[in-house]
Amino acid sequence: MNYRLTKIWPRKSYGSDTTETIDIDVADPISQLIIELAANITDDTAITAHVINCLTKIELLDGSDVLFSLSGPQAEAADWYNNHVIRSPWNIYMGWGETQRFIAINFGTKLWDPSLAFDPTKFKNPQLKLTLDIDAGGAVPTLNRLGVWAAMFDQKKIAPIGFLMHKEIKNFTMGASSHEYTDLPRDYPYRKLFLRAHSAGTEPGQLIDTLKLYEEEGKRIIIDNELPDMILRTIANSPQIDEYIHARVATSATNIYCTPTTRVYPVATELETTSGSGGLAVQMGDGGRFAAIAASAQKYASFHVKGYLPHGVFELPFGDQDNPDDWYDVTTLGSLKADVLSASGASGKACQLFLQQLRQY
């Protein structure tokens, strides 16, 4: 057998905020680590945020060496841009069961990439660290569940040259029409740069004006994109996000949270055993939040949602994404800076820059 899916951490439930540290006690190369997050539902009339927010941080560490460090929303967006699929697109926010998500840490450009994979034998003590905030999202959960699997190479012998490393570089609060300058690392080549501007109810396009990336104090400008350019560049490389949500809808505006954050198109239908009275109205989902209203009586509804920019994340790829030799080699540069110019209505909103880099063995 060339490949296998191995359980790294059996499903375990948590009733309070916690950080779980999991040893990677395997020797075979890993193509993906797949993480399950599930949150129970205690109040289907009060969805507070996207459930992925319960997973506040995902880290892969080797002692003090950070190999992966992203929040749940950042990691799910990076996974989406790598594979163009939501691994669990059915979000249940109704009065039974749980809301469940799966996220992969991708070490190669695709599943079973033989040239890029995580080789645990190259490290002394690799550990996966998962941090939970039990009720940071979902429908007022009191319980979260975690599980972890590894998609591993088995009898197929490979010699990977390295793996894809993901790290948050900066997390800052934006001002109104203000510049944020960031010195970017020059240790490993870039495959992708990500910019996240997320605020529920507000499109990312209303938060960012321009992103500029330049070398040697402006001697060479790599990116100088105003927002329409960034949206076009990101959308041109990706299909629409396709997601299904089941939720209770009241006769007043009921907030429901989704993964896409711009050009969101939710379509609703009743989810009942008999035909109910009245109809459903749905407002568009700027910033990953849309509102639904039932005409005459609260009811369960099913939503089919499409759109772009998962969790408010823009993707800026470098070169031929299948050819590591064509990626952006920053290792010879004297300086590399990013300049994020926020929009006039962005004051107090959060923004993050994070990277996907080629780390060679």
C-alpha positions as CSV (number, residue, x, y, z in Angstrom):
1,M,0.0,0.0,0.0
2,N,1.5,3.3,-1.1
3,Y,-0.5,5.6,1.3
4,R,-2.5,5.4,4.5
5,L,-4.6,7.6,6.8
6,T,-3.3,7.2,10.3
7,K,-5.0,8.4,13.5
8,I,-2.6,10.7,15.4
9,W,-5.1,11.9,18.1
10,P,-8.3,10.0,18.9
11,R,-11.4,12.1,19.2
12,K,-11.5,13.8,22.6
13,S,-14.0,16.3,24.1
14,Y,-13.2,19.4,26.0
15,G,-15.5,21.3,28.4
16,S,-13.3,24.3,29.0
17,D,-10.7,26.4,27.2
18,T,-7.5,24.4,26.7
19,T,-4.3,23.9,24.8
20,E,-3.6,20.3,23.7
21,T,-0.1,19.2,22.8
22,I,0.2,16.2,20.6
23,D,3.5,14.4,19.8
24,I,4.0,13.4,16.2
25,D,5.3,9.9,17.0
26,V,5.6,8.6,13.4
27,A,8.5,8.2,11.0
28,D,6.9,8.1,7.6
29,P,6.6,11.3,5.6
30,I,3.3,13.2,6.0
31,S,1.4,14.8,3.1
32,Q,-1.3,16.4,5.3
33,L,-2.3,16.6,8.9
34,I,-6.1,16.8,9.1
35,I,-7.7,18.3,12.2
36,E,-11.4,17.9,13.2
37,L,-13.1,20.6,15.3
38,A,-16.7,20.0,16.4
39,A,-18.8,22.2,18.7
40,N,-22.0,21.2,20.4
41,I,-25.2,23.4,20.1
42,T,-26.9,24.7,23.2
43,D,-28.9,27.7,21.9
44,D,-29.8,27.6,18.2
45,T,-31.4,31.1,18.5
46,A,-27.9,32.7,19.2
47,I,-25.2,32.0,16.7
48,T,-22.4,34.2,17.8
49,A,-19.7,33.7,15.2
50,H,-18.3,31.2,12.7
51,V,-17.6,28.0,14.6
52,I,-14.0,27.9,13.3
53,N,-13.2,30.7,15.7
54,C,-13.3,28.1,18.5
55,L,-9.9,26.9,17.2
56,T,-7.9,30.0,18.1
57,K,-4.4,28.7,17.2
58,I,-2.8,25.7,15.4
59,E,0.9,25.3,15.8
60,L,3.5,22.7,14.7
61,L,6.6,23.1,16.7
62,D,10.0,21.4,17.1
63,G,11.2,22.8,20.4
64,S,11.4,26.6,19.8
65,D,11.3,26.1,16.0
66,V,7.9,27.2,14.6
67,L,6.9,25.2,11.5
68,F,3.2,26.2,11.4
69,S,1.4,28.9,13.3
70,L,-2.0,30.1,12.2
71,S,-5.5,30.7,13.7
72,G,-8.4,28.4,12.8
73,P,-9.8,30.9,10.2
74,Q,-6.4,31.5,8.7
75,A,-5.6,27.8,8.5
76,E,-9.0,27.0,6.8
77,A,-8.4,29.8,4.3
78,A,-4.9,28.5,3.5
79,D,-6.3,25.0,3.1
80,W,-9.1,26.3,0.8
81,Y,-6.5,28.1,-1.5
82,N,-4.4,24.9,-1.6
83,N,-7.2,22.5,-2.5
84,H,-10.3,24.6,-3.4
85,V,-12.6,22.6,-1.2
86,I,-14.2,23.0,2.2
87,R,-13.7,19.7,3.9
88,S,-17.0,19.8,5.8
89,P,-19.3,22.2,4.0
90,W,-22.4,21.2,6.0
91,N,-22.8,23.6,8.9
92,I,-25.6,22.6,11.4
93,Y,-26.7,25.3,13.8
94,M,-29.9,23.7,14.9
95,G,-31.0,22.4,18.3
96,W,-29.4,19.1,18.1
97,G,-26.0,17.6,17.3
98,E,-23.0,19.7,16.6
99,T,-21.2,21.9,14.1
100,Q,-18.2,20.2,12.5
101,R,-15.2,21.4,10.5
102,F,-12.1,19.6,9.1
103,I,-8.9,21.5,8.2
104,A,-5.7,20.2,6.7
105,I,-2.2,21.4,7.2
106,N,-0.8,21.0,3.7
107,F,2.9,20.2,3.4
108,G,2.8,19.8,-0.4
109,T,1.2,21.6,-3.3
110,K,-1.4,18.8,-3.4
111,L,-2.2,15.6,-1.6
112,W,0.5,13.0,-2.1
113,D,3.0,15.5,-3.5
114,P,6.2,13.3,-3.6
115,S,8.6,16.3,-3.7
116,L,7.2,18.2,-0.7
117,A,6.2,16.5,2.5
118,F,6.8,16.7,6.3
119,D,9.5,14.2,7.3
120,P,9.3,13.8,11.1
121,T,12.8,12.1,11.2
122,K,14.3,15.5,10.2
123,F,13.3,16.9,13.6
124,K,14.0,16.1,17.2
125,N,10.5,16.3,18.8
126,P,7.8,17.6,16.5
127,Q,4.6,18.5,18.3
128,L,1.2,19.7,17.2
129,K,-0.3,22.3,19.5
130,L,-4.1,23.1,19.3
131,T,-5.6,25.9,21.4
132,L,-9.4,26.0,22.0
133,D,-11.7,28.9,23.1
134,I,-14.8,26.8,23.7
135,D,-17.5,29.4,23.0
136,A,-15.7,31.8,20.6
137,G,-18.0,30.7,17.8
138,G,-21.0,28.5,16.9
139,A,-24.3,28.4,18.8
140,V,-23.2,28.9,22.4
141,P,-21.2,25.7,22.7
142,T,-20.2,24.2,26.0
143,L,-18.2,21.4,24.5
144,N,-15.6,21.2,21.7
145,R,-14.1,18.0,20.2
146,L,-10.8,17.5,18.5
147,G,-9.4,14.7,16.4
148,V,-6.2,14.5,14.2
149,W,-5.3,12.3,11.3
150,A,-2.1,12.1,9.1
151,A,-2.2,11.3,5.4
152,M,1.1,9.4,5.2
153,F,3.3,7.8,2.6
154,D,3.5,4.1,3.4
155,Q,5.3,1.6,1.1
156,K,6.0,4.3,-1.5
157,K,9.5,5.6,-0.8
158,I,9.9,9.3,-1.5
159,A,12.8,11.8,-1.0
160,P,11.1,15.2,-0.4
161,I,13.2,18.3,-0.8
162,G,11.3,20.1,2.0
163,F,7.8,21.1,2.9
164,L,5.4,24.1,2.9
165,M,5.7,26.2,6.1
166,H,2.9,28.6,7.2
167,K,3.3,31.4,9.7
168,E,1.5,34.5,10.8
169,I,3.9,37.5,10.4
170,K,1.8,40.3,11.8
171,N,-1.6,40.9,13.5
172,F,-2.5,44.6,13.8
173,T,-5.4,46.9,14.3
174,M,-6.1,49.2,11.4
175,G,-6.7,52.9,11.5
176,A,-8.7,55.0,9.1
177,S,-6.8,55.5,5.8
178,S,-3.6,54.7,7.5
179,H,-0.4,52.8,6.5
180,E,1.0,49.8,8.3
181,Y,4.6,48.9,7.4
182,T,6.0,45.5,8.0
183,D,9.5,44.1,7.6
184,L,8.9,40.6,6.1
185,P,11.2,37.6,6.7
186,R,13.8,36.7,4.1
187,D,14.7,33.2,5.4
188,Y,12.8,31.0,3.0
189,P,11.2,31.4,-0.5
190,Y,7.6,32.5,-0.7
191,R,4.9,30.5,-2.5
192,K,2.1,32.6,-1.3
193,L,1.4,35.8,0.7
194,F,-1.9,36.1,2.5
195,L,-3.7,39.2,3.7
196,R,-6.7,38.8,6.0
197,A,-9.1,41.7,6.7
198,H,-12.2,40.4,8.4
199,S,-15.1,42.1,10.1
200,A,-18.5,40.4,10.3
201,G,-21.0,42.4,8.3
202,T,-18.3,44.3,6.3
203,E,-16.8,43.3,3.0
204,P,-13.0,43.1,3.0
205,G,-13.2,45.5,0.1
206,Q,-14.4,48.2,2.5
207,L,-11.4,47.6,4.8
208,I,-8.4,47.6,2.5
209,D,-7.3,50.3,0.0
210,T,-3.9,49.1,-1.3
211,L,-1.2,46.5,-0.6
212,K,2.3,47.3,-1.7
213,L,5.3,44.9,-1.5
214,Y,8.7,46.3,-2.2
215,E,12.4,45.4,-2.1
216,E,15.4,47.4,-1.0
217,E,13.5,50.4,0.4
218,G,11.5,50.8,-2.8
219,K,14.2,50.1,-5.4
220,R,12.0,47.4,-6.8
221,I,8.2,47.2,-6.3
222,I,6.8,43.6,-6.5
223,I,3.1,44.3,-5.8
224,D,1.3,47.6,-5.9
225,N,-2.4,46.6,-6.0
226,E,-5.4,48.6,-5.1
227,L,-8.3,46.7,-3.8
228,P,-10.1,46.0,-7.2
229,D,-6.8,44.5,-8.5
230,M,-6.5,42.3,-5.4
231,I,-10.0,41.0,-5.7
232,L,-9.6,40.3,-9.4
233,R,-6.3,38.6,-8.8
234,T,-7.6,36.4,-6.1
235,I,-10.9,35.5,-7.7
236,A,-9.3,34.7,-11.0
237,N,-7.3,31.9,-9.3
238,S,-10.2,30.3,-7.4
239,P,-13.6,28.8,-7.9
240,Q,-16.5,30.0,-5.8
241,I,-16.7,28.7,-2.2
242,D,-19.7,26.3,-2.0
243,E,-21.3,25.9,1.5
244,Y,-24.5,24.6,3.1
245,I,-25.9,25.8,6.4
246,H,-28.9,24.7,8.4
247,A,-30.2,27.1,11.1
248,R,-33.3,28.3,12.9
249,V,-34.7,31.6,11.6
250,A,-36.8,33.9,13.7
251,T,-39.3,36.6,12.6
252,S,-36.7,39.2,13.4
253,A,-33.3,39.4,11.7
254,T,-31.2,36.3,12.6
255,N,-27.5,36.5,12.0
256,I,-25.9,33.4,10.4
257,Y,-22.2,33.0,9.7
258,C,-20.6,31.6,6.6
259,T,-17.1,31.2,5.1
260,P,-17.2,33.5,2.0
261,T,-17.0,37.2,2.8
262,T,-17.4,39.0,-0.5
263,R,-19.9,38.6,-3.4
264,V,-21.8,36.3,-1.1
265,Y,-25.0,34.8,-2.5
266,P,-27.2,32.8,0.0
267,V,-30.3,31.0,-1.2
268,A,-32.8,29.7,1.4
269,T,-35.5,27.1,1.6
270,E,-37.6,25.7,4.5
271,L,-36.2,22.7,6.3
272,E,-39.4,21.3,7.8
273,T,-41.4,18.1,7.7
274,T,-44.5,20.0,6.4
275,S,-44.8,23.1,4.3
276,G,-44.8,26.1,6.6
277,S,-46.7,29.3,6.3
278,G,-45.0,32.4,5.0
279,G,-41.7,32.9,3.3
280,L,-38.0,33.6,4.1
281,A,-36.0,36.7,3.3
282,V,-32.2,36.7,3.1
283,Q,-29.8,39.6,3.2
284,M,-26.4,39.4,1.6
285,G,-23.4,38.1,3.6
286,D,-20.8,40.8,3.7
287,G,-17.9,39.8,5.9
288,G,-19.2,36.3,6.3
289,R,-22.4,37.2,8.1
290,F,-25.9,37.3,6.5
291,A,-29.3,37.9,8.0
292,A,-32.4,35.8,7.5
293,I,-36.0,36.6,8.5
294,A,-39.1,34.3,8.6
295,A,-42.3,35.9,7.5
296,S,-44.8,34.7,10.2
297,A,-43.3,32.1,12.5
298,Q,-39.8,31.0,13.3
299,K,-38.7,28.0,11.3
300,Y,-35.7,25.8,10.4
301,A,-34.1,26.7,7.0
302,S,-31.4,25.3,4.7
303,F,-29.1,27.8,3.0
304,H,-26.9,27.2,0.0
305,V,-24.2,29.9,0.1
306,K,-21.6,30.8,-2.5
307,G,-19.0,33.6,-2.6
308,Y,-15.3,34.4,-2.4
309,L,-12.5,35.3,0.0
310,P,-12.7,32.6,2.8
311,H,-12.7,34.3,6.2
312,G,-11.7,37.6,4.5
313,V,-8.4,36.2,3.2
314,F,-6.8,37.5,0.0
315,E,-4.3,35.1,-1.7
316,L,-1.2,36.5,-3.6
317,P,0.6,33.6,-5.2
318,F,4.1,33.9,-6.7
319,G,5.1,32.2,-9.9
320,D,4.1,28.8,-11.2
321,Q,2.5,27.2,-8.2
322,D,3.6,23.7,-9.2
323,N,7.3,24.6,-9.7
324,P,9.3,25.4,-6.6
325,D,12.1,26.9,-8.7
326,D,9.7,29.6,-9.9
327,W,8.6,30.8,-6.5
328,Y,9.7,34.1,-5.0
329,D,13.3,33.7,-3.6
330,V,13.7,36.4,-1.0
331,T,16.8,34.9,0.6
332,T,19.3,37.2,-1.3
333,L,17.4,40.4,-0.6
334,G,18.7,43.1,1.8
335,S,15.2,44.2,2.8
336,L,11.6,43.3,2.0
337,K,8.6,45.4,3.2
338,A,4.8,45.3,3.0
339,D,2.7,48.5,3.2
340,V,-1.0,47.9,3.9
341,L,-3.1,51.1,3.4
342,S,-6.4,50.7,5.1
343,A,-9.7,52.2,3.8
344,S,-11.4,55.1,5.5
345,G,-13.9,52.9,7.3
346,A,-11.3,50.4,8.7
347,S,-10.6,52.0,12.0
348,G,-10.4,49.5,14.8
349,K,-10.6,46.5,12.5
350,A,-8.1,43.6,12.6
351,C,-5.7,42.7,9.8
352,Q,-3.1,39.9,9.5
353,L,-0.3,39.0,7.1
354,F,0.7,35.4,6.9
355,L,3.0,33.4,4.6
356,Q,3.4,30.0,2.9
357,Q,7.1,29.4,2.4
358,L,9.3,26.6,1.0
359,R,11.4,25.2,3.8
360,Q,14.1,22.8,2.5
361,Y,15.7,20.0,4.4
